[in-house]
Amino acid sequence: MYYVYVLLSEKDGKFYTGFTDDLKRRVDEHNAGRVQSTAKRRPLTLAYYEACLHQDDAVHREKYLKTTFGKQYIRNRIKSSLIELNVYT
C-alpha cells in the first residue's frame, strides 16, 4: 500500500502533503526533525491520509492535493478537526 498524507503544523497552521509506503515511519521521521522541509514546523499532526494500491496513484493524488483545489478539498474534508484545533480560516 502507498499512503498520501497531510500533516498539519501546530506551529504555523499550514499543511504539508506527501506520500509513502510506511505511514507511521514517515510521520515519525517528520516529528523527529529528520525531514528538512518540516523540521522547523514541528510539532506536526497527521490530519488526513488516503491509501492507494499503486505508487502512481498515490503520486497523482499527492500532486492534486497540493493544488489550490486540493487544499480546499482537505479543508472541507477535515473542517471539524480544524475548528477544534482553532486553525480553520
N, C-alpha and C positions, 0 to 999 in steps of 0.2 A: 504494500500500500504506500501511496505517497500522500502527503498532507500539505494543504495550503493553509497557512495560519496567519492570524492577525494578532499582533501584540499591541497592547496599549501602554504607553509610557505614563507612569504615575507622576513623573516629574514635569513633563510638558503637555500631557493630554493628547499627544499625537499617536498615530498608528504606525506600525512597521509591519509590512507584509512580506512573507517568504514562503518557501516550500521545502520539504524534507521527507526522508523516508523513515525518520525516527523522531517523532514529535517531542516526546519527553526529553530526550537527549538535547535536541536543538533549543528548546525553551530553557533548559538548564544552562546551556552554553551562553545564551543571551544574558541570563541573570547573573552568571558568574563573571561577566565582563570579557568573555573570550571572543565576542563578535564586535569588531571595530565600529561598525555603523550604529550600534546600540549601546556601547559601553558607557557613554556619558548620559544616557537617557534612562538609566535604571532607577528604581525597580520597574519591571515590566510584568504585566498581567496578560495571560493568554485570554483574549477577548472572544475569539472565534476561530473555528477551523472546519475544514471540509476534507473528506477522504476521496481519493481517486485511485483507480486501479492502475493507471498508466502515467508515467512521468510526463509525457507530452501533454496530457490533460491537466495535470497539476500546474505545469509551467504556463499553459494558456490561461488558466483560471487566475493564477497569480498576476499575470500581466493585466487582466481585466480589472481585478480588484485594486490595482494601483492607479487606475484612471479615475477621473472625477466621478463618473457614473458608478464605478465600483466602490469608491469610498462612500458615496451616498447610500448605496445598497447596504454596506456594512453598518453605517449609522442607523438606518431604518431597521435593520435586522436585529441589532442589539440595543435598541433605543432605551429600554427599561434599565439595562445594565449601566448605560452611560449616564442616565439620570441619577441612578443610585450612587455612582461614583462622582457625581457632580461635574461631569465634563461634557455634557451634551450642550451643543450650541445651536 
